[in-house]
Amino acid sequence: MAVGAQQAASAPGAPVVLHAARLLEVDTGNLLQPGEVLVEGERIRAVGTAVDHPEGARIIDLGDATLLPGMIDAHVHLFLHPGAEDMQTIEESVPWRTILAEQAAKADLMAGFTAERDMGTEGAGSASTAVRDAINQGMIPGPRMRVSANAIDILGGHEDANRFNPAQHVLSNADYANDAEQIIEVMREQHKEGSDFAKVYETGPDRMIDGVLHTPYQYTEEQLASAVKEAHRLGTVVGVHAQGEPGTLYAAEAGVASIDHATQLSDETMRLMREKGIFAVPTFTIFDYFAHEQSSATEAASEGALLDYKIAEFKKQVAAGIPFAVGSDVGPFPHGTQAHELTLMARFGMKPLAVLQADMINGAKLLGWAGQIGELKPGYYADVIAVPGNPLDDISVVEHVRFVMKNGEVMRQ
């Protein structure tokens, strides 16, 4: 069915009863058979094997499917698409990239992602606030969004235009901040323009040397702590791009909300993450994509070695019991395909239920919507998806979403 046809004109109004063969209680792992959800307006009114069917309610029977909360992607790039990332950010105008971001948001929603965290527009500044606000006002379809505007980076850092002719003055894909004072200044400017949180590049570039990851840090623990303190003053948080030590340790010591990529974590870093409730967001899908989509055998081998290292480290992280959220880094690979992240996390060492809990319950916490999304419970927003089969038996069914409701409105059926 075409995406346009998948959007049903079912605005919140009359009560809706969703019925399916199964409903998963994500917090307990209990599977209700059958499962029903009563939706009134934008909220869930009741959940059970059988709920009230109010007079005039619309009954939607989804058959042999499992009802789940909408998925949450905690690491997306709406303003990126497959292709040369450094070139698209200088060849494509911000207005054009904003149009593409609108289409990306729609694709992600139709794939079952009802909430997302945009981890940087890669040079499009605060354009992400316009996309978020347009979604919130019902002008365009898309997930609930938390946005960061540009990421924050040092001069010559991870997303600076390092390989271009300096005489051309090609702009960075991030906002420069070389010390704590500048970090705070940039955060205040971004907040003024509508950002929900701050995204900071803490490590890069990455190299594998004799089977070990090496990734220089960009900010000290003290500098990151200044960012976290300023975020708290603004009522928000900091998420960092951090591949490995010592940057990941500095981030944990500073008390960031999430360490994204988190390929290499020391025992002390993991202890701090457990103690402080800092989420690791592995982003396996982007690593897997690059390992299999490189044009040269040398590049593919290099990316494959990094992925293998990451998998081995992830198994240690799972055994250590650190908290996880789910983020795919979608953008450099096609939007709407990122549910593969959940499949990979299960393949590489987590139980399917733990992956779903990381995605939905922890994702809601990380995005600041705990108690409102991420579970099918009375009073929560009616963000509901349906997948074929049982995700506890085969989590890859989340890659085949057949029904999407967001905020009580049927978006795909």
C-alpha positions, 0 to 999 in steps of 0.5 A: 500500500502506498504511504499516502494511502496508508494515512487514514483520515481518523482524527481523534473523536469517537472512541476507538477499540483496538483488538488483536490476538495479542497485547504485550505489557512491555514492563512485565513481559506479560502477553495478553491473549487476546488484547484490546485497547480503548482509546478516547481522544488522544489518550488510552482509557483502558487495556485488557483482554476485553475492554468496554466497547462504548456506544458509537465506538469504532472497532478496529480488528487487527487479527493475528497481530501483537499490539505494542507501544509505538517504537522510539528511536533515540538517535536519528538525523532527519536532515540526512539521507543516503549518500556522501554526508559531507557533500549533501550538507554543502550542496543542498540548501537548508530549505531543500533539506527541510523538505527532505526532513519532513519526508523522513519524519513521515517515513519513520512514523509509518514504520512505527516510530511514534517518538524520536530524538533528532541528534543534530541537523548536520549544518541546518541549524535550528531548522529541526525546530520548524519540523518539530513544531509543524508536526506538533501543530498537525501540519505534517505527519511525524513522530513526537520530536526532541531536537538539538539543532546543530551538534556542538563541536571543537574547531577541527573536530569530528564534524568540522569540514576538515578535508576541504580546502581551508581557503574555501571556508567550508562551514562545519556541520556543527556549532563551534565551542572550544571551551566551557564558556563557548559551550554555554554560549552556544547552548543558550543560543540553541535554546533561544532558537528552540532546541530541546536538549544539547548534543555534543561531539566528545570523540573522533576520529576513530581508528582501529589499531591492532584490534583496539579502538582509538578515538581522541576525546574533544572535551574534558570532564570539567567542560562537559560538566559545565554543559550538563550544569547549564542544561540543568539550568535550562531544564534539559539534558546533554547527549554525547557522541562518544565512541570510546575511552577516555571520552566516554569516561569523561561523559559519564563523570559529567553526568550526561543523559546518554552516551551514543555509539558507546562502542568502548566503555571501561569498567569504571565508565560502566559503573558510573553509568549504572550508578547515574542511570546514563543510557548507552545508545549503541546505534548498531544499524549504522555500523552494520550498514557501513560494513556492508555498503562500502564501495571498496573492499578495504573500506568494507573490511575496516568497517567490518572490523569496527563492527566486530569489535563493537559486538564483542564490547556490547556483550560485555556491556550487557553482562555488566547490566548498564542501562540501554536505550535504542537509537539507530543513527538513521539518515545515512541509511534510509529512513523508515528502515531503522527497526532493524536496530532492535533486531541487531541488539537481540542478535548481538546479546540482549533478550527480545523483551529487554530490547523492547524495554530499552526502546520503549520504557527507557526511550521514554525516560531519555526523551523526557516523556516517562509515564506518558508514552512507551507503555500501553496503560490508561492515561498514556498517550495513544501511541500504538502499533501492531506487528505480525506474530509475537516479538518475544519469539521473533523480534524482527517482526517490528520491521514489519509494522502493519498499523500505526496510531499516534496520539489517538489518530490512525496514521497507517492501517 
